[in-house]
Amino acid sequence: MQPAVEFRSISKAFGAVQANADVSFSIAKGSIHGVIGENGAGKSTLMSILYGYYQADSGQILLDGQARSIPNSHAAIGLGIGMVHQHFMLVDNFTVLDNVMLGAEGGIQLASQRAAVEARLREICATYQLELDPLAKIEDLSVGAQQRVEILKQIYRSANILILDEPTAVLTAQETASLFQILRLFKEQGKTIILITHKLQEIMDITDEVTVMRAGRVAGAVRTAETSKEALANLMVGRPIQNELPRAPYKPGASVLEVSGLQLRDAHGVQLLRDINFSIRAGEIVAIAGVSGNGQSELMAILAGMRLPSAGQVRFLGQALPYAGRKDADGLPKTFRDLGIGHVPEDRLRDGVIKDFSVMQNTVFGYQDRVTKAGGLFDFKAIAARCAGLLKAFDVRPNNPDLRIGLLSGGNQQKVVIAREVLAQPKLLLVGQPTRGVDIGTIEAIHTELLRLRDAGVAILLVSVELEEVRALADRIIVMSGGAITGELAIDEFDTTRIGLLMGGMHKS
């Protein structure tokens, strides 16, 4: 049988950066094929060429044995190729039905078509167990349901080849299991799935074959049943990965952060945080575990000065943080940074970087006043030197300070954000989802840096949906559900079942 997709000697460069170099491999029809590699290995560029976003400098793409030109995404869709992006392409205040029809209206008489499209969508949802209401608004759906909408769009548009870019980066374990069930049904229909992910366990769980990329080239291609996570990790980074990172004994110091009776209500009076009480001491990592959407994001926003609490108090190094008497949070993030509170936000594209600005500019955002000469003018020589040291120390690839940061892979953007906060020498570091969408080599580097800071006496508050990450880093674990703390455990009490119950609000400790 002809492969569904065959890449033949694909090369693509962006200026001096060689994103793909002579890439050749094939993907069997009716299979789930994994594509893995470090951030910047060329995976997304290759898939963007297949989807028509970019044109290869040289090489060929064959679909079902025929060489095809794919000048744009419209042409890719016409050839039966669909793509579900890591950052969803949905209009929040539109319904599921409206989002599916958008760009595929088929004429100007929309009203007459809506009923037929809705009926078709309900049929697809039943066949693939998507559990979606076509008339529901996107803004009212969970992240997992929004992802199912993206898949629904592709099925409706008759995609036979489905590309998924980091599909589980923001999903819970239950949502991931549901997604994999859908993908297996997709495969049973004879369709082909290309899965880009950094999670090696997922590769082992669901793929038939896997291609490993490194530095823009194919480093290896294997049948999943004939390999292991350790072998794949070695292929990805070219060296063994440490499973247990070194850390000093747990010897916490003085209290750095004390949160008492913290509450938050939104503009409609809905309570988002309920009576939050906890503390963090110097030289310890406290991790907040919980399913996304249970108050962790709001808590981090308050502690970073981005939102005001409705009630309660936060003390930092013995002094109350200045929330009282304010009508809004304008200026608070800078005040908190000046006090010594660093912040690595959960959503790096929304809150961590300005993607149309250069890497160098992004290394000083939030700390501009620390790189000025007398008179308030920027010291560009100092900024350049600071940036060069940062890129080298954190192995940001490519090492090009003038490159627009939006052109960097997600993992390298994350390195820039973390490096910027670390260089500010915070006493308290707030870290949201530090390794979301990040490869295994970069995960190791980020975890090593966080443990180094902890051992140097920095207090760290970590929010992560990855329980293995919590296990690897935390000294204490706080579990949240429904905007409240449902339990607290020392790391030696780590138990997945117990934490799962606490995350579901079904058990009080």
Secondary structure by P-SEA (a helix, b strand, c coil): ccccbbbcbbbbbccccccccccccccccccbbbbbbcccccaaaaaaaaaccccccccccccccbbbbbccaaaaaaabbbbbcccccccccccaaaaaacccccccccccaaaaaaaaaaaaaaaaccccccccccccccaaaaaaaaaaaaaaacccbbbbccccccccaaaaaaaaaaaaaaaaabbbbbbbcccaaaaaccccbbbbbcccccccccccccccaaaaaaaaccbbbbcbbbbcccccccccbbbcbbbbbccccccccccccccccccbbbbbbccccccaaaaaaaaaccccccccccccccccccccccccccaaaaaaaaacccccccccccccccccccaaaaacccccccccccccccaaaaaaaaaaaaaaaacccccccccccccccaaaaaaaaaaaaaaacccbbbbccccccccaaaaaaaaaaaaaaaaabbbbbbbbccaaaaaacccbbbbbcccccccccccccccaaaaaaaaaccccc
